[in-house]
Amino acid sequence: MIGKTADSRNITNFMENNKILKVFASVFAVFAIVYLGVLTWNAIKAHDYIGISQEQRHSIIVSGEGESVGVPDIAKIQLGHSVEKATVALAQKDNTEKMNGLIKKLKDDFKIDEKDIKTTNYNVTAIYDWPNGRQVLRGYQVNQNLEVKLRDVDKVSQVLEAAGQLSLNQIGGLSFEVDDQEGLKQEARIKAIRAAKLKAEGLAEVAGVKLGRIISFNESGNQPVPAYYDSSYKTLGMGGASSESRPEIQAGTAEIKITATVEYEIL
């Protein structure tokens, strides 16, 4: 009985070892298939580079230009007031009344959000006269300026008119911009790359070669330049303004150009 038990154990061990060998054989076969597949794929890809060393592959560099045009949807205006009085308190009082009145009108009448109204300057300056070479204090000047962003460019003329009605004496710096500048850039970029690709394909056809992958790419171009409207309107503050004197403002267009330089492999 003891001999039979030993034989049974040997048979069992043999079968278990056989199963392990089969598992290893299956795993090895899978790796072998994958390895052969990779070698085959590399051989197919290498066919495109027959006669070309791995260290030096020929390439072609082309450039293309793309342009996009947008209609400005944001206007920025610089509005302010400068006043001179005998004392700082009087100058501040006069300036504060006008500027606070402006801010209230912008919010109430034109529905301009508070975040689009920014104080860009506030200063108090002593003003002197020099009779007979002597310094004599004449009074104090208070200046305050705001930058107002209008998200409705159709309101520009009305805001300028309102500033005149409030007797502001510093009005200008009007500019127009496109809010989504990145969208304009992307549109011009796509056009530039397509133009470069078309040029590369034409050159490759003439030369009797085939284009490969893109090796490098870079771009250059201009930023959308704000369209400035030259206006001081300082005379509006001297006598007010009527609807007949409301200025006609044209926003124009914003243009951006992108030049794309692309390097292709030559197969």
C-alpha positions as CSV (number, residue, x, y, z in Angstrom):
1,M,0.0,0.0,0.0
2,I,2.9,2.3,0.8
3,G,4.3,1.8,-2.7
4,K,1.0,2.6,-4.4
5,T,0.6,5.8,-2.3
6,A,4.1,6.9,-3.4
7,D,3.2,6.2,-7.0
8,S,0.0,8.2,-6.8
9,R,1.8,11.1,-5.4
10,N,4.4,11.0,-8.2
11,I,1.7,10.9,-10.8
12,T,-0.1,13.9,-9.1
13,N,3.1,15.9,-9.0
14,F,3.8,15.1,-12.6
15,M,0.4,16.3,-13.7
16,E,0.7,19.5,-11.7
17,N,4.1,20.2,-13.2
18,N,2.7,19.4,-16.6
19,K,0.0,22.0,-16.1
20,I,2.5,24.7,-15.1
21,L,4.6,23.9,-18.2
22,K,1.5,24.3,-20.3
23,V,0.7,27.7,-18.8
24,F,4.3,28.9,-19.4
25,A,4.1,27.6,-22.9
26,S,0.9,29.5,-23.6
27,V,2.3,32.8,-22.1
28,F,5.5,32.4,-24.2
29,A,3.4,31.8,-27.3
30,V,1.4,35.0,-26.7
31,F,4.6,37.0,-26.3
32,A,6.1,35.5,-29.4
33,I,3.0,36.4,-31.4
34,V,3.1,40.0,-30.2
35,Y,6.9,40.3,-30.8
36,L,6.5,39.0,-34.3
37,G,3.6,41.4,-34.9
38,V,5.8,44.4,-33.8
39,L,8.7,43.2,-36.0
40,T,6.3,43.0,-39.0
41,W,4.9,46.5,-38.3
42,N,8.3,48.0,-38.0
43,A,9.4,46.3,-41.2
44,I,6.4,47.8,-43.0
45,K,7.1,51.3,-41.7
46,A,10.8,51.0,-42.4
47,H,9.9,50.4,-46.1
48,D,9.1,54.1,-46.4
49,Y,12.6,55.0,-45.2
50,I,14.6,52.6,-47.5
51,G,17.8,54.4,-48.4
52,I,17.4,57.0,-45.7
53,S,19.6,56.8,-42.6
54,Q,18.0,57.0,-39.2
55,E,20.3,59.8,-38.3
56,Q,19.5,62.0,-41.2
57,R,16.1,62.3,-42.9
58,H,15.4,64.8,-45.5
59,S,12.7,67.4,-44.9
60,I,10.9,70.3,-46.4
61,I,10.0,73.6,-44.7
62,V,7.1,75.6,-45.9
63,S,5.1,78.5,-44.6
64,G,1.5,79.6,-45.0
65,E,-0.5,82.6,-44.0
66,G,-4.0,82.8,-42.5
67,E,-6.1,85.8,-41.7
68,S,-9.3,86.2,-39.7
69,V,-11.5,89.3,-39.3
70,G,-13.8,90.0,-36.4
71,V,-16.3,92.7,-35.6
72,P,-15.4,94.4,-32.3
73,D,-17.9,93.7,-29.5
74,I,-16.3,95.6,-26.7
75,A,-15.6,99.4,-26.4
76,K,-13.4,101.0,-23.8
77,I,-13.7,104.7,-22.9
78,Q,-11.6,106.9,-20.6
79,L,-13.9,109.4,-18.7
80,G,-12.7,111.8,-16.1
81,H,-12.9,115.3,-14.6
82,S,-10.4,117.8,-13.5
83,V,-11.3,120.7,-11.2
84,E,-9.3,123.5,-9.5
85,K,-10.5,125.2,-6.3
86,A,-9.0,127.3,-3.5
87,T,-9.0,124.4,-1.1
88,V,-8.6,120.6,-1.4
89,A,-12.0,120.1,0.2
90,L,-13.8,122.3,-2.3
91,A,-12.0,120.7,-5.3
92,Q,-12.8,117.2,-4.0
93,K,-16.4,118.1,-3.4
94,D,-16.9,119.3,-7.0
95,N,-15.0,116.4,-8.5
96,T,-16.8,113.8,-6.4
97,E,-20.3,115.1,-7.3
98,K,-19.6,114.9,-11.0
99,M,-17.8,111.5,-10.9
100,N,-20.3,109.9,-8.6
101,G,-23.1,111.2,-10.8
102,L,-21.4,109.6,-13.8
103,I,-21.0,106.2,-12.1
104,K,-24.6,106.3,-11.0
105,K,-25.8,107.1,-14.5
106,L,-23.6,104.4,-16.1
107,K,-25.1,101.8,-13.7
108,D,-28.7,102.9,-13.7
109,D,-29.2,104.2,-17.3
110,F,-26.8,102.0,-19.2
111,K,-26.9,98.9,-17.0
112,I,-23.1,98.7,-16.9
113,D,-21.8,96.2,-14.4
114,E,-19.7,97.4,-11.6
115,K,-16.8,95.2,-12.6
116,D,-16.6,97.0,-16.0
117,I,-16.1,100.4,-14.3
118,K,-12.5,100.9,-13.0
119,T,-10.8,103.9,-11.4
120,T,-7.5,104.4,-13.2
121,N,-6.4,107.7,-11.6
122,Y,-7.1,109.9,-8.6
123,N,-4.7,112.7,-7.5
124,V,-4.6,116.0,-5.8
125,T,-2.1,118.6,-6.9
126,A,-1.2,121.9,-5.5
127,I,-1.2,124.7,-8.1
128,Y,1.2,127.6,-7.9
129,D,1.7,130.9,-9.6
130,W,5.1,132.6,-10.0
131,P,4.6,136.4,-9.9
132,N,8.0,138.2,-9.9
133,G,9.7,134.9,-9.4
134,R,7.9,134.1,-6.2
135,Q,6.0,130.9,-5.5
136,V,2.4,131.7,-4.6
137,L,-0.2,129.0,-3.9
138,R,-3.2,129.5,-6.3
139,G,-5.2,126.5,-5.3
140,Y,-5.6,122.7,-5.6
141,Q,-6.5,120.5,-8.6
142,V,-8.2,117.2,-8.2
143,N,-8.2,114.7,-11.1
144,Q,-10.1,111.5,-11.3
145,N,-10.4,109.1,-14.3
146,L,-12.4,106.0,-15.0
147,E,-12.0,103.3,-17.7
148,V,-15.5,102.1,-18.7
149,K,-15.9,98.9,-20.6
150,L,-19.0,98.7,-22.8
151,R,-20.2,95.2,-23.9
152,D,-22.7,96.8,-26.2
153,V,-20.9,99.0,-28.7
154,D,-24.1,100.6,-29.8
155,K,-24.1,102.5,-26.5
156,V,-20.9,104.3,-27.1
157,S,-22.4,107.4,-28.6
158,Q,-25.0,107.7,-25.8
159,V,-22.3,107.4,-23.1
160,L,-20.2,110.1,-24.8
161,E,-23.2,112.3,-24.9
162,A,-24.0,111.6,-21.3
163,A,-20.5,112.5,-20.3
164,G,-20.9,115.9,-22.0
165,Q,-24.2,116.5,-20.3
166,L,-22.5,115.9,-16.9
167,S,-19.9,118.6,-17.9
168,L,-17.0,116.2,-17.7
169,N,-13.9,117.8,-19.2
170,Q,-11.7,114.7,-19.8
171,I,-13.3,112.4,-22.4
172,G,-11.4,110.2,-24.8
173,G,-9.2,107.1,-25.2
174,L,-12.0,105.3,-27.0
175,S,-11.0,101.9,-28.4
176,F,-12.7,98.9,-29.8
177,E,-11.7,95.2,-29.2
178,V,-12.8,91.7,-29.9
179,D,-13.6,89.9,-26.7
180,D,-12.8,86.4,-28.0
181,Q,-9.3,87.2,-29.4
182,E,-8.2,83.5,-29.0
183,G,-11.1,82.5,-31.3
184,L,-9.7,84.9,-33.9
185,K,-6.2,83.5,-33.5
186,Q,-7.4,79.9,-33.8
187,E,-9.3,80.6,-37.0
188,A,-6.3,82.3,-38.6
189,R,-4.0,79.5,-37.3
190,I,-6.1,76.8,-39.0
191,K,-6.1,78.7,-42.3
192,A,-2.3,79.2,-42.1
193,I,-1.6,75.5,-41.5
194,R,-3.9,74.5,-44.3
195,A,-2.1,76.9,-46.6
196,A,1.3,75.5,-45.6
197,K,0.1,71.9,-46.1
198,L,-1.3,72.8,-49.6
199,K,2.1,74.3,-50.5
200,A,4.0,71.3,-49.2
201,E,1.8,68.9,-51.2
202,G,2.4,70.9,-54.4
203,L,6.1,70.9,-53.9
204,A,6.2,67.2,-53.1
205,E,4.3,66.3,-56.2
206,V,6.6,68.3,-58.4
207,A,9.7,66.8,-56.8
208,G,8.3,63.3,-57.0
209,V,8.5,62.6,-53.2
210,K,6.0,61.7,-50.5
211,L,5.3,63.8,-47.4
212,G,5.8,62.2,-44.0
213,R,4.9,63.4,-40.5
214,I,5.3,66.9,-39.3
215,I,8.7,67.3,-37.6
216,S,8.3,70.9,-36.3
217,F,5.8,73.7,-36.3
218,N,5.9,77.3,-35.2
219,E,3.9,80.4,-35.8
220,S,4.1,84.2,-35.7
221,G,1.6,86.9,-36.1
222,N,0.1,90.2,-35.0
223,Q,-2.1,90.7,-32.0
224,P,-5.5,92.3,-32.8
225,V,-4.8,95.9,-32.5
226,P,-7.6,98.0,-30.8
227,A,-9.2,100.5,-33.2
228,Y,-8.8,103.9,-31.6
229,Y,-11.2,106.7,-32.2
230,D,-9.4,110.0,-31.9
231,S,-11.6,112.3,-29.8
232,S,-11.0,114.6,-26.8
233,Y,-14.6,116.1,-26.5
234,K,-13.3,118.5,-23.9
235,T,-15.6,121.2,-25.3
236,L,-18.6,119.1,-24.3
237,G,-18.1,119.9,-20.7
238,M,-18.3,123.7,-21.3
239,G,-21.9,123.9,-22.3
240,G,-23.5,120.5,-22.2
241,A,-24.6,118.4,-25.2
242,S,-27.8,117.7,-27.0
243,S,-28.9,114.7,-28.9
244,E,-28.1,116.6,-32.1
245,S,-24.4,116.7,-31.0
246,R,-24.2,112.9,-30.3
247,P,-21.1,111.7,-32.1
248,E,-21.5,108.9,-34.7
249,I,-18.9,106.2,-33.8
250,Q,-17.9,103.4,-36.1
251,A,-16.3,100.3,-34.5
252,G,-14.8,99.0,-37.8
253,T,-13.1,95.6,-37.8
254,A,-10.3,93.8,-36.0
255,E,-7.9,91.8,-38.1
256,I,-5.3,89.2,-37.2
257,K,-2.7,87.4,-39.4
258,I,-0.9,84.2,-38.5
259,T,2.1,82.8,-40.4
260,A,2.7,79.1,-39.8
261,T,6.0,77.5,-40.6
262,V,5.8,73.7,-40.9
263,E,8.6,71.2,-41.4
264,Y,7.6,67.9,-43.1
265,E,9.6,64.7,-43.5
266,I,10.3,63.6,-47.1
267,L,9.8,59.9,-47.6
